[in-house]
Amino acid sequence: MAIPFEEGKDQVWDMPAEIFMPGAASKIVSPEQIRKLMDQGLEVVSCGANVPFIDDGVFFGPTALEVDNRISLIPDLLPTVAWPESLPI
């Protein structure tokens, strides 16, 4: 069953999850949205690409700090780094 975007965009923050991987867009997750996920049992945020939190500086702002203090946060810098086997020798 498909959920219309206008309905789903608000419901997603109330869904329980252990891992959240925002990616491919910058500055789209508000402090209130990420708090909802953490309050429902979120354990890890892995920032897949770009800076996901709307109030953040270039790499690590107040929302990222709050998330890092409550749960595990993998900053966007790490998932986007080239793996050793892909580096030229």
N, C-alpha and C positions, 0 to 999 in steps of 0.2 A: 504494500500500500504506500503510495507516494504522499508525502506531506508537503503542502505548498510552502514555498520559501518564507513568506511572511509569518506563517505559523511556526515553522520549524526553527527559524533563527532565534526565537526566544526560548523554545522548549529544550534546545540542546544543552543549555546551561543547567538544567535541572536533572539531567541524566547522570546516574552514577557511572564513574569511570576510575580506573586505576592509573592510566597513563593518558596524557593529553599532549598531542603533537601539532600545535599550530604551525602552519608552514605556507610558504608561497605568497604571503601577504604581510605587509608591515602595519604595525600600530592599529590592530583591529580588536584586541581583547582588553576590556575595561577591568579595573580593579574589582568592581562588583561581580562581574561575570566569573572571574577566576576564583573569587572567594566562594561563590556558589558551588563550584566544582570541588574546591578543597573541603568545604563543609560536608560534602556528600561522600568523602573518602578518597579523593584524588591523592595519589602518592608521588607521581613524577610528572613534571612538565619538561618535554624535550622540544626545544624551539627549533623546528626543522629548517627554517630559513627566515632571514630578516628578523627584526625586533618585533615581537608580537604584541607587546603591551603598549597601550595608547599614550601613557604618560612617561614612557621611558626616554632616557637619553640615547646616545648612540648604542651603547651595549648593556648598561645595567642601571636602571632607574628605580624609583620607589616601589613600583609594583613588583618588579623582579626581586628586589631585596625582601619584600614581604613574603613572596612565594618561597624564596630560598631559605628564609628563616622558619617556615612552617613545614615544607616538604622538600623533596629533591628537585633541583632545577638544573637542567643541562642547557647552558646558554647556546645561542644560535651559532656561536663561533665553532663549537666542537663538531656538531653533526655535518657541517658544511666543509670541513677541512678534508683535503685529499688523503686517502688511505695510503699507507707506505707502499703497497704493491703497485699503486698507480703512478708512483713517482719515477721519473727516469733515473737510470743508474749510470 
